[in-house]
Amino acid sequence: MKTDLFEVQGLCVDVRYLVLGPIQNNTYLISDGQGTMVVDPSCDVDKILEVLDGAVPDAIVVTHGHWDHFGAAAALREATGAPVVASAADAPYIEEPPEKGLARKAVPCSVDRTVGNGDIVKVGGMEWKVISTPGHSKGSICLFIVPPFGNHADGLPVLVSGDTLFEGTVGRTDFEGGSLAEMAASIKKLAALPDDTAVLPGHNNLTTIGAERRRVFTRFGDEPEEQ
């Protein structure tokens, strides 16, 4: 039986995703027809490879260094040769996961490229802007793309938000490296994005910036922060 795969319509790029692992992570496969990236490969490399169906991704992006977001990264990198991209701040936790708690389940994975705020991740014709969003972890990042980048000029902008922004809430700040003050500043960055931006979070339902402006952003102040 084929793995359940969800497809998202109406965006400026093609987005499919799997829900994987014990805490139901969203693992995204994003393409513009020229290149493909896998975001947050969680726990089950066989299911990810099944969906790729022989295609080789151009990049594996990890939004932050928590085990559930890179559990299959090492195996996927080995199977496909795709480079792993993560923030400089969280790369050490991916390459040498802490040997405590649930992190002890993580398989170490080499990071081939480290990025920071304002960097561009190019995959095929896509150009994803990196937005540094500490709060859930020191090195949490989001990735943002707008038309005309992508293969659907009339599609919506896209934000891959990791565990920073969810439907109706934000990521936890009580883990090691978390900070409520940093999360508040990060949310104000995201408040500067267009309302019609589709938000692809690390868990649970997809949402939009406009919807979260009403539900989340008002809790952190109304004024967006300049990026």
C-alpha positions in Angstrom: 0.0 0.0 0.0 1.3 3.4 -0.9 2.2 5.8 1.8 -0.4 8.5 2.5 0.7 11.7 0.8 -1.0 15.1 1.0 -0.8 17.6 -1.8 -1.3 21.4 -1.4 -2.9 23.3 -4.2 -2.7 27.0 -5.2 0.9 27.8 -4.1 3.7 29.2 -6.2 5.6 25.9 -5.9 4.4 22.3 -5.8 4.1 21.0 -2.2 3.5 17.5 -1.0 3.9 16.3 2.6 4.0 13.2 4.7 3.1 13.0 8.4 5.7 10.9 10.1 7.1 9.8 13.4 5.7 9.4 17.0 4.8 13.1 17.3 3.4 13.5 13.8 5.9 15.7 12.0 5.2 17.2 8.7 7.9 16.3 6.2 7.7 18.4 3.1 8.7 17.7 -0.5 8.8 20.9 -2.4 9.5 21.3 -6.1 9.3 23.8 -9.0 9.7 21.1 -11.7 13.4 21.9 -11.9 14.6 21.1 -8.4 13.3 19.4 -5.3 14.0 19.9 -1.6 13.0 17.8 1.4 12.3 19.7 4.5 12.6 18.2 8.0 12.9 14.5 7.1 11.4 12.8 10.2 12.1 9.3 11.3 11.2 7.2 8.3 13.6 7.3 5.3 11.8 4.4 3.5 8.6 6.3 3.3 10.3 9.4 2.1 12.2 7.5 -0.6 9.0 5.7 -1.6 7.4 9.1 -2.3 10.5 10.4 -4.1 10.1 7.4 -6.4 13.6 7.5 -7.7 13.9 11.2 -7.9 17.0 12.7 -6.2 16.4 15.8 -4.1 18.7 18.8 -4.6 18.7 19.7 -0.9 17.6 18.4 2.5 16.7 21.4 4.7 16.4 21.1 8.5 14.6 24.0 10.2 16.1 23.3 13.6 18.1 20.9 15.6 15.5 18.8 17.4 15.6 15.1 16.8 12.1 14.7 15.4 13.0 17.1 12.5 16.1 15.3 11.3 15.6 11.7 12.3 15.9 10.5 8.7 18.3 13.1 7.4 21.5 11.0 7.7 19.9 8.0 5.9 18.3 10.2 3.2 21.7 12.0 2.7 23.4 8.6 2.3 20.8 7.2 0.0 20.6 10.3 -2.4 23.8 12.3 -1.9 21.7 15.4 -1.3 23.4 18.1 0.8 22.0 19.0 4.2 21.2 22.6 4.9 20.7 24.0 8.5 21.5 27.1 10.5 24.9 27.6 11.9 23.5 27.8 15.4 21.7 24.5 15.3 24.1 22.5 13.1 26.1 21.2 16.1 23.0 19.6 17.5 22.3 17.9 14.2 25.9 16.7 13.8 26.3 15.7 17.5 22.8 15.2 19.1 22.7 15.5 22.9 22.8 12.0 24.5 19.8 12.7 26.8 16.0 12.6 26.6 14.4 11.9 23.3 17.4 13.3 21.5 19.2 10.0 22.2 17.1 8.5 19.4 18.7 10.9 16.8 21.2 9.6 14.3 24.0 12.2 13.8 24.0 13.8 10.4 26.6 16.0 8.7 25.5 19.5 7.7 26.9 20.4 4.3 25.9 24.1 4.3 25.1 26.4 7.2 22.9 29.5 6.7 21.8 32.6 8.5 19.3 35.4 8.3 18.9 36.8 4.8 20.8 34.0 3.0 19.2 32.5 -0.1 18.8 28.7 -0.6 18.6 28.1 -4.3 16.9 24.8 -5.5 16.2 24.6 -9.2 14.6 27.9 -10.1 13.4 28.5 -6.5 15.1 31.1 -4.3 14.2 30.7 -0.6 15.0 33.5 1.7 16.2 32.3 5.1 14.6 34.1 8.1 16.3 33.5 11.4 13.6 32.9 14.0 15.1 31.9 17.4 12.7 31.2 20.2 11.9 27.4 19.9 15.7 26.8 19.5 18.6 29.2 19.1 19.0 28.3 15.5 15.4 27.9 14.3 14.9 29.1 10.7 12.0 29.7 8.4 12.2 29.8 4.6 10.1 32.2 2.5 9.4 32.3 -1.3 7.3 34.6 -3.4 6.3 34.5 -7.1 7.8 34.8 -9.7 10.2 32.3 -8.1 8.6 28.9 -8.4 6.6 27.3 -11.2 3.2 28.9 -10.6 3.3 32.6 -11.2 -0.3 33.1 -9.9 0.3 30.9 -6.8 0.5 32.1 -3.2 3.8 32.9 -1.4 5.0 30.2 0.9 6.6 30.2 4.4 8.1 27.0 5.8 7.8 27.8 9.5 9.3 24.7 11.3 8.3 24.9 14.9 8.2 28.7 15.1 4.6 29.3 13.9 1.6 26.9 14.0 -2.1 27.2 13.4 -3.2 29.3 16.4 0.0 29.2 18.4 3.8 29.3 18.4 6.5 26.7 19.2 7.4 25.9 22.8 10.0 28.0 24.4 10.8 25.9 27.5 13.3 23.6 25.8 17.0 24.1 26.1 17.9 27.1 23.9 14.4 28.4 23.9 13.4 31.9 24.8 10.0 33.6 24.9 11.6 37.0 24.3 13.4 35.7 21.2 10.2 34.1 20.0 8.3 37.3 20.4 10.9 39.1 18.2 10.8 36.3 15.6 7.0 36.4 15.4 7.2 40.2 14.7 9.5 39.4 11.8 6.9 37.0 10.4 4.2 39.6 10.9 5.8 41.6 8.1 5.0 39.0 5.5 1.9 39.2 3.2 -1.4 38.0 4.6 -1.9 35.5 1.8 1.3 33.7 2.5 0.7 30.0 3.0 2.3 28.7 6.2 3.7 25.2 6.2 4.4 24.3 9.9 6.4 21.4 11.4 3.3 19.8 12.9 -0.5 20.0 12.6 -2.5 21.9 10.0 -1.4 24.3 7.4 -2.4 28.0 7.9 -1.8 31.5 6.5 -0.1 34.6 7.8 -3.5 36.5 7.7 -5.2 33.9 9.9 -2.4 34.0 12.4 -2.3 37.8 12.4 -5.6 37.6 14.2 -4.9 34.5 16.4 -1.2 34.8 17.2 0.5 38.0 16.2 -1.7 40.3 18.3 -0.4 38.5 21.4 3.1 39.7 20.6 2.3 43.3 19.7 0.9 44.8 16.5 4.0 46.3 15.0 5.9 44.0 12.6 9.7 44.0 12.8 11.8 45.1 9.9 13.7 42.2 8.2 
